[in-house]
Amino acid sequence: MTSEDVENSTAAQLPAFTVLMPLWRRDLPDRLELALRTATLEQQHRPDLLILTVDGPLPAELEAVVEDVEQGAFGPSLVLRHEAHRGVAAALQDGLESSPHDLVARADADDICRPERFALQIPRMDEEGLDLLGSSMREFSDQVPPGTGPLRTRPLTHEEIAAYLPHHSPFHHPTVVLRRSVAIAVGGYRDLALLEDYWLWERMMLGGARMGNLSEVLVDYRVDDELFARRGGSRLFASDVRLQRRMLLDRVLSPAEFLRNLVLRGIYRFAPGWVRRLGYRRFVERSDTGPGIA
């Protein structure tokens, strides 16, 4: 038996899984192609299905890439389309409900999955009885090559994640593999600007999900000049208020933690973008508890 036969036999024993990727008109074709390729063809353990959810009309350049997906250029695929832009939560929920596999791995249309990502994550889901598993990631940009940018980590064990969740999202969304049945049982993705993932993690935890993070960097996360600008303003603070109130009612937060989080989030949301970037570096990525911002 050759080494390739052994690898194929091992892969056949692993549970089937889907990669779920949302797409909308502001994504860029070259970044999308790279994201697709690294999440499928270049994986040591390839997904059984790629679901690409197209959220609204696309320019011709993106449509050309979507046609490649439909024709099988990146392996078995399913393309879902929204006639109008409905938002990322609706796009992800449609993909989640359409997956024939219980394990669903998230990937974004402008990030890079490292080749070993699914070979490490998929076996761990069953070996440790996990319902939600993320990893560390590194930032990159047009000026900072992949693998050289700032490191983003999160707590590793279920107990550490549960203690961290009241203060800050304990997962990097583009790195997670989740169990579809558990996510859907607690309502799946719901619309909440920028925080649809954090809300889902909270509900999954309350629903009894077992959670973990890997220390390995498995995703390179693209950071552009507008990233921290998009994380500010009254609309995002309204999302903060809504989620913090929900967590208070769910008794995930104490009244004191609720007030503390809202004060810190208010400062974060209404600060200038450059201050927001520094605050994130200083108080989230270098803290075990964080100030409760996303």
C-alpha positions as CSV (number, residue, x, y, z in Angstrom):
1,M,0.0,0.0,0.0
2,T,1.4,3.4,-1.0
3,S,1.5,6.5,1.2
4,E,-1.2,8.0,-1.1
5,D,-3.4,4.9,-0.4
6,V,-2.9,5.3,3.3
7,E,-3.9,9.0,3.1
8,N,-7.0,8.2,1.1
9,S,-8.0,5.4,3.5
10,T,-7.6,7.8,6.5
11,A,-9.6,10.5,4.8
12,A,-12.4,8.0,4.0
13,Q,-12.7,7.3,7.7
14,L,-13.2,11.0,8.6
15,P,-16.7,12.5,8.8
16,A,-17.9,14.4,5.6
17,F,-17.9,18.1,5.9
18,T,-19.0,21.2,4.0
19,V,-17.1,24.5,3.5
20,L,-19.5,27.5,3.7
21,M,-18.4,30.8,2.1
22,P,-20.6,33.9,1.6
23,L,-20.0,36.3,-1.3
24,W,-21.2,39.7,-2.2
25,R,-20.5,42.4,-4.8
26,R,-17.7,44.2,-2.9
27,D,-15.5,41.1,-2.8
28,L,-12.7,41.0,-5.3
29,P,-12.2,38.3,-7.9
30,D,-8.5,37.6,-7.3
31,R,-9.0,37.4,-3.6
32,L,-12.0,35.1,-4.0
33,E,-10.1,32.7,-6.3
34,L,-7.3,32.5,-3.7
35,A,-9.8,31.9,-0.9
36,L,-11.6,29.2,-2.9
37,R,-8.4,27.5,-3.9
38,T,-6.9,27.4,-0.4
39,A,-10.1,26.2,1.2
40,T,-10.6,23.3,-1.3
41,L,-7.9,22.2,-3.8
42,E,-4.9,23.0,-1.7
43,Q,-6.2,21.4,1.5
44,Q,-4.5,18.2,2.8
45,H,-8.0,17.0,3.6
46,R,-10.4,18.4,1.1
47,P,-14.1,19.2,1.8
48,D,-16.8,17.0,0.5
49,L,-18.8,20.0,-0.6
50,L,-18.3,23.8,-1.1
51,I,-21.4,25.9,-0.6
52,L,-21.0,29.4,-2.0
53,T,-23.9,31.7,-1.0
54,V,-24.1,34.7,-3.4
55,D,-25.8,37.6,-1.5
56,G,-27.3,39.8,-4.2
57,P,-26.2,40.8,-7.8
58,L,-22.5,40.5,-8.7
59,P,-20.3,42.4,-11.2
60,A,-19.2,40.4,-14.2
61,E,-15.7,39.6,-12.9
62,L,-17.1,37.9,-9.8
63,E,-19.8,36.1,-11.8
64,A,-17.0,34.5,-13.9
65,V,-15.5,33.0,-10.8
66,V,-18.9,31.8,-9.6
67,E,-19.4,30.1,-12.9
68,D,-16.1,28.3,-12.4
69,V,-17.4,27.1,-9.0
70,E,-20.6,25.9,-10.6
71,Q,-18.6,23.9,-13.2
72,G,-16.6,22.1,-10.5
73,A,-13.3,23.9,-10.8
74,F,-12.9,23.8,-7.0
75,G,-14.5,20.4,-6.4
76,P,-18.1,19.4,-5.6
77,S,-20.1,22.6,-5.1
78,L,-23.5,24.2,-4.5
79,V,-24.1,27.8,-5.3
80,L,-27.0,29.5,-3.6
81,R,-28.3,32.9,-4.7
82,H,-30.1,35.8,-3.2
83,E,-31.7,38.1,-5.7
84,A,-31.1,41.1,-3.4
85,H,-28.5,41.8,-0.7
86,R,-29.8,40.5,2.6
87,G,-26.7,40.5,4.8
88,V,-24.2,37.9,5.9
89,A,-26.4,36.3,8.6
90,A,-29.1,35.4,6.0
91,A,-26.4,34.1,3.6
92,L,-24.8,32.0,6.2
93,Q,-28.1,30.6,7.5
94,D,-29.2,29.6,4.0
95,G,-25.9,27.8,3.6
96,L,-26.1,26.1,7.0
97,E,-29.6,24.8,6.3
98,S,-28.6,23.6,2.8
99,S,-25.6,21.6,4.0
100,P,-26.0,17.8,3.7
101,H,-23.2,17.3,6.2
102,D,-23.3,18.0,10.0
103,L,-19.8,19.4,10.1
104,V,-19.6,22.9,8.4
105,A,-16.4,24.8,8.1
106,R,-16.5,28.6,7.7
107,A,-14.3,30.4,5.2
108,D,-14.4,34.0,4.0
109,A,-14.0,35.2,0.4
110,D,-10.8,37.2,1.1
111,D,-8.9,35.1,3.6
112,I,-6.4,32.2,3.2
113,C,-6.8,28.8,4.7
114,R,-3.6,27.0,5.4
115,P,-3.2,23.6,3.8
116,E,-3.3,21.6,7.1
117,R,-6.5,23.4,8.4
118,F,-9.1,20.7,7.9
119,A,-6.7,17.8,8.4
120,L,-6.3,19.1,11.9
121,Q,-9.8,20.4,12.7
122,I,-12.1,17.7,11.3
123,P,-10.6,14.7,13.2
124,R,-10.6,16.7,16.5
125,M,-14.4,17.4,16.2
126,D,-15.2,13.7,16.7
127,E,-12.2,12.7,18.8
128,E,-13.0,15.2,21.5
129,G,-16.8,15.3,21.0
130,L,-16.8,19.0,20.0
131,D,-19.6,21.1,18.5
132,L,-17.5,24.2,17.8
133,L,-13.8,24.4,17.1
134,G,-11.7,27.4,16.0
135,S,-8.0,28.3,15.8
136,S,-5.5,31.0,15.9
137,M,-5.0,33.2,12.9
138,R,-2.5,35.8,11.5
139,E,-3.3,39.1,9.9
140,F,-2.0,40.0,6.5
141,S,-2.6,42.8,3.9
142,D,-1.3,44.0,0.6
143,Q,1.6,45.5,2.6
144,V,2.1,42.6,5.1
145,P,2.7,39.2,3.5
146,P,0.8,36.1,4.8
147,G,2.5,34.5,7.8
148,T,4.2,37.7,9.0
149,G,1.5,39.8,10.5
150,P,0.1,40.1,14.0
151,L,-1.0,36.9,15.7
152,R,-4.6,36.5,17.0
153,T,-5.3,33.8,19.6
154,R,-8.2,32.7,21.7
155,P,-8.7,30.5,24.8
156,L,-8.2,26.8,24.0
157,T,-10.3,24.7,26.4
158,H,-14.1,24.6,26.8
159,E,-13.8,26.0,30.4
160,E,-11.6,28.9,29.3
161,I,-13.8,29.7,26.4
162,A,-16.9,29.7,28.6
163,A,-15.2,32.1,31.0
164,Y,-14.0,34.4,28.2
165,L,-17.3,34.6,26.3
166,P,-19.1,37.1,28.6
167,H,-16.3,39.6,27.8
168,H,-15.5,39.0,24.1
169,S,-16.2,36.7,21.2
170,P,-14.1,33.5,22.0
171,F,-13.8,32.4,18.3
172,H,-12.3,33.9,15.2
173,H,-15.3,33.3,12.9
174,P,-13.3,32.5,9.7
175,T,-11.5,29.7,11.5
176,V,-14.4,27.7,12.9
177,V,-15.9,24.3,12.2
178,L,-19.3,23.9,13.8
179,R,-21.8,21.1,14.1
180,R,-24.8,22.0,12.0
181,S,-27.4,20.2,14.1
182,V,-26.4,22.0,17.3
183,A,-26.3,25.4,15.6
184,I,-29.7,25.0,14.0
185,A,-31.2,23.7,17.2
186,V,-30.4,27.1,18.9
187,G,-31.7,29.1,16.0
188,G,-28.6,29.4,13.7
189,Y,-27.3,32.7,12.4
190,R,-29.6,35.7,13.2
191,D,-29.2,39.2,11.9
192,L,-27.1,41.3,14.2
193,A,-24.6,43.7,12.5
194,L,-21.1,42.4,13.0
195,L,-22.1,40.2,15.9
196,E,-24.1,37.5,14.3
197,D,-21.4,35.0,15.1
198,Y,-20.8,36.1,18.7
199,W,-24.6,35.7,19.3
200,L,-24.6,32.2,17.8
201,W,-21.6,31.2,20.1
202,E,-23.5,32.4,23.1
203,R,-26.6,30.4,22.2
204,M,-24.6,27.3,21.3
205,M,-22.9,27.4,24.7
206,L,-26.2,27.8,26.5
207,G,-27.5,24.9,24.4
208,G,-24.8,22.6,25.8
209,A,-22.2,22.8,22.9
210,R,-18.7,21.5,23.6
211,M,-16.2,24.1,22.5
212,G,-12.5,24.3,21.7
213,N,-9.8,26.3,19.9
214,L,-6.5,25.0,18.4
215,S,-3.4,27.0,19.1
216,E,-2.1,26.5,15.6
217,V,-2.5,29.3,13.1
218,L,-4.8,27.8,10.4
219,V,-6.1,30.9,8.7
220,D,-4.4,34.1,7.4
221,Y,-6.9,36.9,7.9
222,R,-7.0,39.8,5.5
223,V,-7.0,43.3,7.2
224,D,-7.6,46.3,5.0
225,D,-7.6,50.0,5.8
226,E,-11.3,50.0,6.3
227,L,-11.6,47.1,8.7
228,F,-11.5,49.1,11.9
229,A,-13.5,52.0,10.4
230,R,-16.3,49.5,9.7
231,R,-16.3,48.5,13.4
232,G,-17.4,51.9,14.6
233,G,-20.6,54.0,14.7
234,S,-24.1,54.0,16.2
235,R,-25.3,51.0,14.2
236,L,-22.6,48.8,15.7
237,F,-23.2,50.1,19.2
238,A,-26.9,49.3,18.8
239,S,-25.9,45.7,18.0
240,D,-23.7,45.8,21.2
241,V,-26.6,47.0,23.3
242,R,-28.9,44.3,21.9
243,L,-26.5,41.4,22.4
244,Q,-25.4,42.6,25.9
245,R,-29.0,42.9,26.9
246,R,-29.7,39.4,25.6
247,M,-26.7,38.0,27.5
248,L,-27.9,39.7,30.7
249,L,-31.3,38.2,30.3
250,D,-29.7,34.8,29.7
251,R,-27.7,35.3,32.9
252,V,-24.4,35.0,31.0
253,L,-23.6,38.5,32.3
254,S,-24.1,40.0,35.8
255,P,-25.6,43.5,35.9
256,A,-22.1,44.9,36.7
257,E,-20.5,43.1,33.8
258,F,-23.4,44.4,31.5
259,L,-22.7,48.0,32.5
260,R,-18.9,47.6,32.2
261,N,-19.2,46.0,28.8
262,L,-21.5,48.7,27.4
263,V,-19.2,51.5,28.7
264,L,-16.2,50.0,27.1
265,R,-18.0,49.2,23.9
266,G,-19.3,52.7,23.6
267,I,-15.8,54.1,23.9
268,Y,-14.6,51.6,21.3
269,R,-17.4,52.2,18.8
270,F,-17.2,56.0,18.9
271,A,-13.4,56.4,18.9
272,P,-11.6,57.3,15.7
273,G,-10.6,54.3,13.6
274,W,-6.9,54.5,14.5
275,V,-7.7,54.6,18.2
276,R,-10.0,51.6,17.7
277,R,-7.1,49.6,16.0
278,L,-4.7,50.4,18.9
279,G,-7.4,49.5,21.5
280,Y,-8.1,46.2,19.9
281,R,-4.4,45.4,19.8
282,R,-3.9,46.4,23.4
283,F,-7.0,45.2,25.2
284,V,-8.3,42.3,23.2
285,E,-5.4,40.5,21.6
286,R,-3.2,40.9,24.6
287,S,-5.7,40.1,27.3
288,D,-7.2,37.0,28.7
289,T,-10.5,38.7,29.5
290,G,-10.7,41.6,27.0
291,P,-13.0,44.6,27.3
292,G,-16.0,42.9,25.7
293,I,-15.5,44.2,22.1
294,A,-15.6,42.5,18.8
